[in-house]
Amino acid sequence: MINTLDTALILAKCGMKIYPLSAGSKVPVQGSHGEHDATSDPSTIKEWFNYNPNFNLAINLQASTLAVIDLDDHDNATNGVQNYSKYIRNHGSSYVDSLKTYTEITPRNGLHIFYKLNQDLGNKDIQLMPGVELLTGKTVIAPSFINEFNKEYRPKYQGFQSLNYNTVQKIPEWLIELANDSLKQKSNTGFTISYDSGKRTKTTLYFEMLVNGLGQKGTRNSNLASLIGGLLYRGVSANAIVELAKLANSNTPEPLSTNELERTTRSIFQRYLNSQQ
């Protein structure tokens, strides 16, 4: 059965730039530089997975000249799969043909549709319609099934899928036009900031965890412990930490229950207080 390291080496051999994520999550490995560490060097990749074979895997899309249509299906109110399917059907066969490209199922019944990108749209997540984003710089889990989730499905899917440039279409012009129209509308209704400091510290990872959540089942508690411990070390007040823990949990795809969040948070605080005595 193909494992994550095998998949990483296959992608790298194709020239794609990949990097590791914390096991079972979308969070970069602690102490790493995230997408800035992305490489196709097999020796570096082997070192990563020899250190921890359970790392997840991400692609630096911009460095790999790729773009991804990200279709979310989080609830009945915003079903990106349905919205995009309806849009495609309403525009005829040429639009339907654009779906004949490499596609992965995501853990929450969404889709990642891959395209070759021959122009620079910047490092952006561009919302095309409700539940539908064009990812041009933001990294994508590769493969889309996160390790913990994928355990249940491995017998069915026979391990990880392999992405290959040969199975990826060139992005159609109508998608580029749709993205540019969306960017124009956004610039008229709000403000955006394009900024990348190139610096990734532990504090950076904690901020990103507040936005991206605590990861998947099996890693949520450990990531919560890391977040709370880091905030305690940096002198954040107890009340603020509790609220920040709630925020991170609310942004988690499958959040901890209120009781479990409170129990885990109290346990981490108690261990910290005991260590100070």
C-alpha positions in Angstrom: 0.0 0.0 0.0 1.3 3.5 -0.9 2.0 5.6 2.2 2.4 9.3 2.6 6.2 9.3 1.9 5.7 7.3 -1.3 3.1 9.9 -2.4 5.5 12.8 -1.5 8.2 11.2 -3.6 5.9 10.7 -6.5 4.8 14.3 -6.4 8.3 15.5 -6.1 9.5 13.4 -9.1 6.8 15.3 -11.1 8.4 18.5 -10.0 5.8 19.5 -7.5 6.9 21.4 -4.4 5.7 19.8 -1.2 6.2 20.2 2.5 5.0 18.4 5.7 2.1 19.3 8.0 1.6 18.1 11.6 0.0 14.7 11.7 -3.7 14.7 11.1 -3.9 18.4 10.5 -3.5 21.4 8.2 -1.1 23.1 10.6 2.6 23.3 9.5 5.1 21.3 11.6 6.1 23.3 14.7 9.4 25.1 14.1 9.1 24.8 10.3 8.6 27.6 7.7 5.5 26.0 6.2 5.1 26.6 2.5 8.5 28.3 2.4 10.1 24.9 3.0 8.4 23.4 0.0 10.8 21.3 -2.1 11.0 18.5 -4.7 14.3 17.3 -3.3 13.9 13.6 -2.4 16.6 13.6 0.3 15.0 16.4 2.2 11.6 14.7 1.9 12.9 11.4 3.2 14.5 13.2 6.2 11.1 14.7 7.0 9.2 11.4 7.0 12.0 9.4 8.6 11.6 11.8 11.5 7.8 11.3 11.6 6.2 9.0 9.1 2.8 10.3 10.2 3.2 13.8 8.9 0.5 15.1 6.6 1.5 16.5 3.2 0.8 19.8 1.5 1.6 21.3 -1.9 2.8 24.8 -2.5 0.5 25.5 -5.4 2.1 28.7 -6.6 5.6 27.1 -6.7 4.1 24.1 -8.4 2.3 26.1 -11.2 -1.0 24.7 -10.1 -4.4 26.0 -9.1 -7.3 24.3 -7.3 -11.0 24.7 -7.3 -12.1 24.0 -3.7 -15.7 23.0 -3.4 -17.0 22.9 0.2 -20.0 20.9 1.4 -20.2 21.9 5.0 -23.9 22.3 5.4 -27.1 22.5 3.4 -27.0 26.3 3.3 -23.7 26.5 1.5 -23.1 23.6 -0.8 -20.3 24.4 -3.1 -20.5 21.1 -4.9 -24.1 21.8 -5.9 -23.5 25.5 -6.7 -20.6 24.7 -9.0 -22.4 21.8 -10.6 -25.4 24.0 -11.4 -23.1 26.7 -12.8 -21.3 24.3 -15.0 -24.5 22.7 -16.4 -26.0 26.1 -17.2 -23.0 27.0 -19.4 -22.9 24.0 -21.7 -20.5 21.2 -22.8 -17.3 23.2 -22.9 -17.7 24.0 -19.2 -18.5 20.3 -18.5 -15.3 19.3 -20.3 -13.3 21.3 -17.8 -14.2 18.7 -15.2 -12.1 16.1 -17.0 -9.0 16.8 -14.9 -7.5 15.3 -11.7 -9.9 15.6 -8.8 -9.7 14.5 -5.1 -12.5 14.0 -2.6 -11.9 16.0 0.6 -12.7 14.6 4.1 -16.0 16.5 4.4 -17.5 15.4 1.1 -16.1 18.4 -0.9 -13.8 18.3 -3.9 -10.4 19.6 -4.9 -10.2 20.1 -8.7 -6.7 20.6 -10.0 -5.5 22.7 -12.9 -2.2 23.8 -14.5 -1.9 27.6 -14.1 0.2 29.3 -16.7 -0.1 32.8 -15.3 0.5 34.4 -11.9 -2.8 35.3 -10.1 -0.9 36.0 -6.9 -1.1 34.1 -3.6 -4.9 34.2 -3.0 -8.0 32.3 -2.1 -10.5 33.8 -4.6 -14.2 33.2 -3.8 -16.0 32.5 -7.1 -19.5 31.8 -5.6 -20.8 30.5 -2.2 -18.8 27.4 -1.2 -16.5 27.7 -4.2 -12.9 29.1 -4.1 -10.1 29.2 -6.6 -6.8 28.5 -4.7 -3.8 29.9 -6.5 -1.2 30.2 -3.7 -2.7 28.6 -0.6 -1.5 25.1 0.0 -3.7 22.1 -0.3 -3.6 18.8 1.6 -2.2 16.2 -0.8 -3.8 13.8 -1.0 -7.0 15.4 0.3 -7.8 12.6 2.7 -6.2 13.5 6.0 -4.3 10.6 7.6 -6.7 10.1 10.5 -9.8 10.3 8.4 -8.3 8.1 5.6 -7.7 5.1 7.9 -11.4 4.2 7.6 -11.3 4.4 3.8 -7.9 2.8 2.9 -9.4 -0.6 2.1 -11.7 1.0 -0.4 -9.2 3.4 -2.0 -6.1 1.2 -1.7 -4.0 3.9 -0.2 -3.3 7.4 -1.3 -4.1 8.8 -4.8 -1.2 10.1 -6.9 -1.4 13.5 -8.5 0.5 13.8 -11.8 0.8 16.7 -14.2 -0.3 14.4 -17.1 -3.7 14.1 -15.5 -4.2 17.8 -14.9 -5.8 20.1 -17.5 -4.8 23.7 -18.3 -7.1 26.0 -16.4 -9.8 27.3 -18.8 -10.0 30.9 -19.7 -13.5 31.3 -18.3 -12.3 30.4 -14.8 -9.6 33.1 -15.1 -12.2 35.6 -16.1 -14.5 34.5 -13.3 -11.7 34.9 -10.8 -10.7 38.4 -12.1 -14.4 39.5 -12.0 -14.6 38.3 -8.4 -11.4 40.2 -7.5 -12.7 43.4 -9.1 -16.0 43.1 -7.1 -14.1 42.5 -3.9 -11.8 45.5 -4.4 -14.9 47.7 -4.8 -16.6 46.4 -1.7 -13.8 45.8 0.8 -10.1 45.8 1.3 -7.5 43.1 0.9 -3.9 43.0 1.9 -1.3 41.0 0.1 1.7 40.4 2.4 4.1 37.6 3.2 6.9 38.4 5.7 8.7 35.1 5.0 9.0 34.6 8.7 7.4 31.7 10.6 7.8 31.4 14.3 5.9 29.5 17.0 3.8 32.6 17.6 2.9 32.6 13.9 1.7 29.0 14.1 -0.4 29.9 17.2 -2.1 32.7 15.3 -2.8 30.5 12.3 -4.2 27.8 14.6 -6.8 30.3 15.9 -7.9 30.8 12.2 -7.4 27.2 10.9 -8.5 25.3 13.9 -7.1 22.5 16.0 -6.8 19.8 13.2 -8.6 16.5 12.9 -9.6 13.8 15.4 -6.6 12.4 17.1 -4.6 15.7 17.1 -7.1 18.2 18.4 -6.2 17.8 22.1 -2.5 17.8 21.5 -2.8 20.9 19.3 -5.0 22.5 22.0 -2.4 21.7 24.6 0.3 23.3 22.4 -1.7 26.4 21.9 -2.6 26.9 25.5 0.9 26.1 26.7 2.4 28.6 24.2 -0.1 31.3 25.3 0.7 30.7 29.0 4.4 30.9 28.3 3.9 34.2 26.6 2.0 35.7 29.5 -1.5 35.8 28.1 -4.2 36.1 30.7 -6.3 33.1 31.7 -9.6 34.6 30.5 -8.1 35.6 27.2 -6.7 32.1 26.7 -10.1 30.5 27.4 -11.7 32.7 24.8 -8.9 32.0 22.3 -9.2 28.3 22.9 -12.9 28.6 22.1 -12.1 30.5 18.9 -9.7 27.9 17.7 -12.1 25.1 18.5 -15.0 26.9 16.6 -12.8 27.0 13.5 -12.0 23.3 13.7 -13.8 21.1 11.1 -15.0 18.7 13.7 -14.7 20.7 17.0 -14.4 19.3 20.5 -17.6 19.2 22.5 -18.0 22.0 25.0 -17.5 19.6 27.9 -14.4 18.1 26.3 -12.9 21.5 25.5 -13.5 22.7 29.1 -12.1 19.5 30.6 -9.0 19.6 28.4 -8.4 23.3 29.0 -8.7 22.9 32.8 -6.3 19.9 32.7 -3.7 21.9 30.8 -4.0 24.9 33.2 -3.6 22.5 36.2 -0.5 20.9 34.8 1.0 24.3 34.1 0.2 25.5 37.7 1.7 22.4 39.1 4.9 22.9 37.1 5.2 26.4 38.6 5.2 25.2 42.2 
